[in-house]
């Protein structure tokens, strides 16, 4: 078995079917269904696949889009931005820099101070709460 196939089997063991579809196959959870869509808990959001630090809850806001949204990443060096022309539109896909997990997309219609809206799938995140 090739190394890539071995690695994919490891992901299938580690992740739920929904997490695997979203993170490894670039799927999307239905709007308003994700665990963190309406979450108000304080903490740091990490990549569900590798634990990479991604977003701070202090930058989370209600965008009305149906997905958790953030106006900034903790460190943009932890995220890849890739042009996505699927579904008949041009968007910017966001993936984890460490493991290439699909997280969601970033749009330029967010609040200040950045004007960005990181629209992220709950299934690609793990919130580690702070007190």
PyMOL CGO cylinders between C-alpha atoms (Angstrom):
from pymol import cmd
from pymol.cgo import CYLINDER

trace = [
    CYLINDER, 0.00, 0.00, 0.00, 1.34, 3.46, -0.88, 0.3, 1, 1, 1, 1, 1, 1,
    CYLINDER, 1.34, 3.46, -0.88, 2.32, 5.93, 1.85, 0.3, 1, 1, 1, 1, 1, 1,
    CYLINDER, 2.32, 5.93, 1.85, -0.53, 8.27, 0.83, 0.3, 1, 1, 1, 1, 1, 1,
    CYLINDER, -0.53, 8.27, 0.83, -3.12, 5.46, 1.09, 0.3, 1, 1, 1, 1, 1, 1,
    CYLINDER, -3.12, 5.46, 1.09, -1.69, 4.49, 4.50, 0.3, 1, 1, 1, 1, 1, 1,
    CYLINDER, -1.69, 4.49, 4.50, -1.99, 8.09, 5.64, 0.3, 1, 1, 1, 1, 1, 1,
    CYLINDER, -1.99, 8.09, 5.64, -5.61, 8.29, 4.43, 0.3, 1, 1, 1, 1, 1, 1,
    CYLINDER, -5.61, 8.29, 4.43, -6.44, 5.15, 6.41, 0.3, 1, 1, 1, 1, 1, 1,
    CYLINDER, -6.44, 5.15, 6.41, -4.97, 6.81, 9.50, 0.3, 1, 1, 1, 1, 1, 1,
    CYLINDER, -4.97, 6.81, 9.50, -7.22, 9.83, 8.94, 0.3, 1, 1, 1, 1, 1, 1,
    CYLINDER, -7.22, 9.83, 8.94, -10.27, 7.58, 8.55, 0.3, 1, 1, 1, 1, 1, 1,
    CYLINDER, -10.27, 7.58, 8.55, -9.46, 5.94, 11.91, 0.3, 1, 1, 1, 1, 1, 1,
    CYLINDER, -9.46, 5.94, 11.91, -8.90, 9.26, 13.71, 0.3, 1, 1, 1, 1, 1, 1,
    CYLINDER, -8.90, 9.26, 13.71, -11.83, 11.28, 12.32, 0.3, 1, 1, 1, 1, 1, 1,
    CYLINDER, -11.83, 11.28, 12.32, -15.58, 10.78, 12.24, 0.3, 1, 1, 1, 1, 1, 1,
    CYLINDER, -15.58, 10.78, 12.24, -17.05, 10.26, 8.75, 0.3, 1, 1, 1, 1, 1, 1,
    CYLINDER, -17.05, 10.26, 8.75, -18.27, 13.91, 8.75, 0.3, 1, 1, 1, 1, 1, 1,
    CYLINDER, -18.27, 13.91, 8.75, -14.88, 15.24, 9.86, 0.3, 1, 1, 1, 1, 1, 1,
    CYLINDER, -14.88, 15.24, 9.86, -13.12, 13.11, 7.24, 0.3, 1, 1, 1, 1, 1, 1,
    CYLINDER, -13.12, 13.11, 7.24, -15.43, 14.33, 4.46, 0.3, 1, 1, 1, 1, 1, 1,
    CYLINDER, -15.43, 14.33, 4.46, -14.93, 17.97, 5.41, 0.3, 1, 1, 1, 1, 1, 1,
    CYLINDER, -14.93, 17.97, 5.41, -11.25, 17.96, 6.36, 0.3, 1, 1, 1, 1, 1, 1,
    CYLINDER, -11.25, 17.96, 6.36, -9.81, 15.52, 3.86, 0.3, 1, 1, 1, 1, 1, 1,
    CYLINDER, -9.81, 15.52, 3.86, -12.33, 15.71, 0.95, 0.3, 1, 1, 1, 1, 1, 1,
    CYLINDER, -12.33, 15.71, 0.95, -13.06, 19.47, 1.15, 0.3, 1, 1, 1, 1, 1, 1,
    CYLINDER, -13.06, 19.47, 1.15, -16.70, 18.94, 2.09, 0.3, 1, 1, 1, 1, 1, 1,
    CYLINDER, -16.70, 18.94, 2.09, -18.95, 21.44, 3.85, 0.3, 1, 1, 1, 1, 1, 1,
    CYLINDER, -18.95, 21.44, 3.85, -21.33, 20.93, 6.75, 0.3, 1, 1, 1, 1, 1, 1,
    CYLINDER, -21.33, 20.93, 6.75, -24.88, 22.20, 6.22, 0.3, 1, 1, 1, 1, 1, 1,
    CYLINDER, -24.88, 22.20, 6.22, -25.36, 25.77, 7.49, 0.3, 1, 1, 1, 1, 1, 1,
    CYLINDER, -25.36, 25.77, 7.49, -26.60, 26.27, 11.06, 0.3, 1, 1, 1, 1, 1, 1,
    CYLINDER, -26.60, 26.27, 11.06, -25.79, 22.64, 12.02, 0.3, 1, 1, 1, 1, 1, 1,
    CYLINDER, -25.79, 22.64, 12.02, -22.21, 22.83, 13.31, 0.3, 1, 1, 1, 1, 1, 1,
    CYLINDER, -22.21, 22.83, 13.31, -21.28, 22.45, 16.97, 0.3, 1, 1, 1, 1, 1, 1,
    CYLINDER, -21.28, 22.45, 16.97, -19.59, 25.87, 17.15, 0.3, 1, 1, 1, 1, 1, 1,
    CYLINDER, -19.59, 25.87, 17.15, -21.99, 27.96, 15.04, 0.3, 1, 1, 1, 1, 1, 1,
    CYLINDER, -21.99, 27.96, 15.04, -23.64, 29.58, 18.08, 0.3, 1, 1, 1, 1, 1, 1,
    CYLINDER, -23.64, 29.58, 18.08, -20.93, 28.78, 20.62, 0.3, 1, 1, 1, 1, 1, 1,
    CYLINDER, -20.93, 28.78, 20.62, -20.09, 31.66, 23.00, 0.3, 1, 1, 1, 1, 1, 1,
    CYLINDER, -20.09, 31.66, 23.00, -17.49, 29.82, 25.09, 0.3, 1, 1, 1, 1, 1, 1,
    CYLINDER, -17.49, 29.82, 25.09, -14.05, 31.39, 25.52, 0.3, 1, 1, 1, 1, 1, 1,
    CYLINDER, -14.05, 31.39, 25.52, -10.97, 29.58, 24.29, 0.3, 1, 1, 1, 1, 1, 1,
    CYLINDER, -10.97, 29.58, 24.29, -8.72, 28.73, 21.40, 0.3, 1, 1, 1, 1, 1, 1,
    CYLINDER, -8.72, 28.73, 21.40, -9.89, 26.86, 18.30, 0.3, 1, 1, 1, 1, 1, 1,
    CYLINDER, -9.89, 26.86, 18.30, -7.47, 24.22, 17.01, 0.3, 1, 1, 1, 1, 1, 1,
    CYLINDER, -7.47, 24.22, 17.01, -7.35, 22.04, 13.88, 0.3, 1, 1, 1, 1, 1, 1,
    CYLINDER, -7.35, 22.04, 13.88, -9.27, 18.83, 14.64, 0.3, 1, 1, 1, 1, 1, 1,
    CYLINDER, -9.27, 18.83, 14.64, -6.71, 16.83, 12.63, 0.3, 1, 1, 1, 1, 1, 1,
    CYLINDER, -6.71, 16.83, 12.63, -3.36, 17.99, 13.99, 0.3, 1, 1, 1, 1, 1, 1,
    CYLINDER, -3.36, 17.99, 13.99, -4.01, 20.42, 16.86, 0.3, 1, 1, 1, 1, 1, 1,
    CYLINDER, -4.01, 20.42, 16.86, -2.55, 23.46, 15.07, 0.3, 1, 1, 1, 1, 1, 1,
    CYLINDER, -2.55, 23.46, 15.07, -3.66, 26.73, 16.75, 0.3, 1, 1, 1, 1, 1, 1,
    CYLINDER, -3.66, 26.73, 16.75, -6.06, 28.59, 14.44, 0.3, 1, 1, 1, 1, 1, 1,
    CYLINDER, -6.06, 28.59, 14.44, -8.54, 31.06, 15.98, 0.3, 1, 1, 1, 1, 1, 1,
    CYLINDER, -8.54, 31.06, 15.98, -9.17, 32.83, 19.29, 0.3, 1, 1, 1, 1, 1, 1,
    CYLINDER, -9.17, 32.83, 19.29, -12.79, 33.05, 20.47, 0.3, 1, 1, 1, 1, 1, 1,
    CYLINDER, -12.79, 33.05, 20.47, -12.31, 36.81, 21.01, 0.3, 1, 1, 1, 1, 1, 1,
    CYLINDER, -12.31, 36.81, 21.01, -12.32, 37.21, 17.20, 0.3, 1, 1, 1, 1, 1, 1,
    CYLINDER, -12.32, 37.21, 17.20, -15.48, 35.11, 16.68, 0.3, 1, 1, 1, 1, 1, 1,
    CYLINDER, -15.48, 35.11, 16.68, -18.61, 36.94, 15.55, 0.3, 1, 1, 1, 1, 1, 1,
    CYLINDER, -18.61, 36.94, 15.55, -22.14, 36.13, 14.36, 0.3, 1, 1, 1, 1, 1, 1,
    CYLINDER, -22.14, 36.13, 14.36, -22.02, 36.56, 10.60, 0.3, 1, 1, 1, 1, 1, 1,
    CYLINDER, -22.02, 36.56, 10.60, -25.48, 35.09, 10.02, 0.3, 1, 1, 1, 1, 1, 1,
    CYLINDER, -25.48, 35.09, 10.02, -23.93, 32.72, 7.48, 0.3, 1, 1, 1, 1, 1, 1,
    CYLINDER, -23.93, 32.72, 7.48, -24.58, 29.52, 9.44, 0.3, 1, 1, 1, 1, 1, 1,
    CYLINDER, -24.58, 29.52, 9.44, -20.92, 28.72, 10.09, 0.3, 1, 1, 1, 1, 1, 1,
    CYLINDER, -20.92, 28.72, 10.09, -18.55, 29.85, 12.83, 0.3, 1, 1, 1, 1, 1, 1,
    CYLINDER, -18.55, 29.85, 12.83, -16.93, 33.08, 11.65, 0.3, 1, 1, 1, 1, 1, 1,
    CYLINDER, -16.93, 33.08, 11.65, -13.82, 34.88, 12.82, 0.3, 1, 1, 1, 1, 1, 1,
    CYLINDER, -13.82, 34.88, 12.82, -12.41, 38.26, 11.81, 0.3, 1, 1, 1, 1, 1, 1,
    CYLINDER, -12.41, 38.26, 11.81, -8.81, 37.16, 12.28, 0.3, 1, 1, 1, 1, 1, 1,
    CYLINDER, -8.81, 37.16, 12.28, -6.59, 34.09, 12.61, 0.3, 1, 1, 1, 1, 1, 1,
    CYLINDER, -6.59, 34.09, 12.61, -4.27, 33.72, 15.60, 0.3, 1, 1, 1, 1, 1, 1,
    CYLINDER, -4.27, 33.72, 15.60, -1.31, 33.50, 13.22, 0.3, 1, 1, 1, 1, 1, 1,
    CYLINDER, -1.31, 33.50, 13.22, -1.75, 33.69, 9.45, 0.3, 1, 1, 1, 1, 1, 1,
    CYLINDER, -1.75, 33.69, 9.45, 1.40, 31.56, 9.15, 0.3, 1, 1, 1, 1, 1, 1,
    CYLINDER, 1.40, 31.56, 9.15, -0.71, 28.64, 10.46, 0.3, 1, 1, 1, 1, 1, 1,
    CYLINDER, -0.71, 28.64, 10.46, -3.13, 28.84, 7.50, 0.3, 1, 1, 1, 1, 1, 1,
    CYLINDER, -3.13, 28.84, 7.50, -2.81, 28.33, 3.75, 0.3, 1, 1, 1, 1, 1, 1,
    CYLINDER, -2.81, 28.33, 3.75, -4.92, 30.39, 1.37, 0.3, 1, 1, 1, 1, 1, 1,
    CYLINDER, -4.92, 30.39, 1.37, -5.76, 28.74, -1.95, 0.3, 1, 1, 1, 1, 1, 1,
    CYLINDER, -5.76, 28.74, -1.95, -7.81, 30.07, -4.88, 0.3, 1, 1, 1, 1, 1, 1,
    CYLINDER, -7.81, 30.07, -4.88, -10.97, 27.94, -5.18, 0.3, 1, 1, 1, 1, 1, 1,
    CYLINDER, -10.97, 27.94, -5.18, -12.98, 28.14, -8.40, 0.3, 1, 1, 1, 1, 1, 1,
    CYLINDER, -12.98, 28.14, -8.40, -15.35, 25.28, -7.62, 0.3, 1, 1, 1, 1, 1, 1,
    CYLINDER, -15.35, 25.28, -7.62, -19.15, 25.64, -7.69, 0.3, 1, 1, 1, 1, 1, 1,
    CYLINDER, -19.15, 25.64, -7.69, -19.04, 28.37, -10.36, 0.3, 1, 1, 1, 1, 1, 1,
    CYLINDER, -19.04, 28.37, -10.36, -17.50, 31.03, -8.09, 0.3, 1, 1, 1, 1, 1, 1,
    CYLINDER, -17.50, 31.03, -8.09, -14.08, 32.32, -7.11, 0.3, 1, 1, 1, 1, 1, 1,
    CYLINDER, -14.08, 32.32, -7.11, -13.33, 32.05, -3.40, 0.3, 1, 1, 1, 1, 1, 1,
    CYLINDER, -13.33, 32.05, -3.40, -10.30, 31.71, -1.16, 0.3, 1, 1, 1, 1, 1, 1,
    CYLINDER, -10.30, 31.71, -1.16, -10.10, 28.33, 0.54, 0.3, 1, 1, 1, 1, 1, 1,
    CYLINDER, -10.10, 28.33, 0.54, -8.45, 28.09, 3.95, 0.3, 1, 1, 1, 1, 1, 1,
    CYLINDER, -8.45, 28.09, 3.95, -6.47, 24.99, 4.92, 0.3, 1, 1, 1, 1, 1, 1,
    CYLINDER, -6.47, 24.99, 4.92, -4.32, 24.10, 7.91, 0.3, 1, 1, 1, 1, 1, 1,
    CYLINDER, -4.32, 24.10, 7.91, -0.67, 24.85, 7.17, 0.3, 1, 1, 1, 1, 1, 1,
    CYLINDER, -0.67, 24.85, 7.17, 0.48, 21.81, 9.17, 0.3, 1, 1, 1, 1, 1, 1,
    CYLINDER, 0.48, 21.81, 9.17, -1.74, 19.01, 7.80, 0.3, 1, 1, 1, 1, 1, 1,
    CYLINDER, -1.74, 19.01, 7.80, -3.58, 20.54, 4.79, 0.3, 1, 1, 1, 1, 1, 1,
    CYLINDER, -3.58, 20.54, 4.79, -6.97, 19.97, 6.41, 0.3, 1, 1, 1, 1, 1, 1,
    CYLINDER, -6.97, 19.97, 6.41, -9.78, 21.90, 4.70, 0.3, 1, 1, 1, 1, 1, 1,
    CYLINDER, -9.78, 21.90, 4.70, -11.16, 24.45, 7.17, 0.3, 1, 1, 1, 1, 1, 1,
    CYLINDER, -11.16, 24.45, 7.17, -13.46, 26.65, 5.10, 0.3, 1, 1, 1, 1, 1, 1,
    CYLINDER, -13.46, 26.65, 5.10, -13.11, 29.94, 3.20, 0.3, 1, 1, 1, 1, 1, 1,
    CYLINDER, -13.11, 29.94, 3.20, -12.17, 33.56, 3.88, 0.3, 1, 1, 1, 1, 1, 1,
    CYLINDER, -12.17, 33.56, 3.88, -14.17, 36.48, 2.48, 0.3, 1, 1, 1, 1, 1, 1,
    CYLINDER, -14.17, 36.48, 2.48, -13.55, 40.23, 2.45, 0.3, 1, 1, 1, 1, 1, 1,
    CYLINDER, -13.55, 40.23, 2.45, -16.94, 41.17, 3.94, 0.3, 1, 1, 1, 1, 1, 1,
    CYLINDER, -16.94, 41.17, 3.94, -16.16, 40.86, 7.64, 0.3, 1, 1, 1, 1, 1, 1,
    CYLINDER, -16.16, 40.86, 7.64, -16.09, 43.43, 10.43, 0.3, 1, 1, 1, 1, 1, 1,
    CYLINDER, -16.09, 43.43, 10.43, -13.28, 45.80, 11.27, 0.3, 1, 1, 1, 1, 1, 1,
    CYLINDER, -13.28, 45.80, 11.27, -10.48, 45.90, 12.15, 0.3, 1, 1, 1, 1, 1, 1,
    CYLINDER, -10.48, 45.90, 12.15, -9.58, 43.36, 9.43, 0.3, 1, 1, 1, 1, 1, 1,
    CYLINDER, -9.58, 43.36, 9.43, -12.65, 43.39, 7.16, 0.3, 1, 1, 1, 1, 1, 1,
    CYLINDER, -12.65, 43.39, 7.16, -12.23, 39.60, 6.88, 0.3, 1, 1, 1, 1, 1, 1,
    CYLINDER, -12.23, 39.60, 6.88, -14.70, 36.78, 7.54, 0.3, 1, 1, 1, 1, 1, 1,
    CYLINDER, -14.70, 36.78, 7.54, -13.08, 33.40, 8.07, 0.3, 1, 1, 1, 1, 1, 1,
    CYLINDER, -13.08, 33.40, 8.07, -16.08, 31.12, 7.52, 0.3, 1, 1, 1, 1, 1, 1,
    CYLINDER, -16.08, 31.12, 7.52, -15.07, 27.80, 9.06, 0.3, 1, 1, 1, 1, 1, 1,
    CYLINDER, -15.07, 27.80, 9.06, -16.65, 24.34, 9.35, 0.3, 1, 1, 1, 1, 1, 1,
    CYLINDER, -16.65, 24.34, 9.35, -17.24, 23.36, 13.00, 0.3, 1, 1, 1, 1, 1, 1,
    CYLINDER, -17.24, 23.36, 13.00, -16.22, 19.79, 12.15, 0.3, 1, 1, 1, 1, 1, 1,
    CYLINDER, -16.22, 19.79, 12.15, -12.70, 20.97, 11.30, 0.3, 1, 1, 1, 1, 1, 1,
    CYLINDER, -12.70, 20.97, 11.30, -12.24, 22.62, 14.70, 0.3, 1, 1, 1, 1, 1, 1,
    CYLINDER, -12.24, 22.62, 14.70, -11.71, 21.68, 18.34, 0.3, 1, 1, 1, 1, 1, 1,
    CYLINDER, -11.71, 21.68, 18.34, -12.30, 24.35, 21.00, 0.3, 1, 1, 1, 1, 1, 1,
    CYLINDER, -12.30, 24.35, 21.00, -9.99, 24.21, 23.99, 0.3, 1, 1, 1, 1, 1, 1,
    CYLINDER, -9.99, 24.21, 23.99, -11.76, 26.32, 26.58, 0.3, 1, 1, 1, 1, 1, 1,
    CYLINDER, -11.76, 26.32, 26.58, -10.08, 28.84, 28.82, 0.3, 1, 1, 1, 1, 1, 1,
    CYLINDER, -10.08, 28.84, 28.82, -11.47, 29.89, 32.16, 0.3, 1, 1, 1, 1, 1, 1,
]
cmd.load_cgo(trace, "trace")
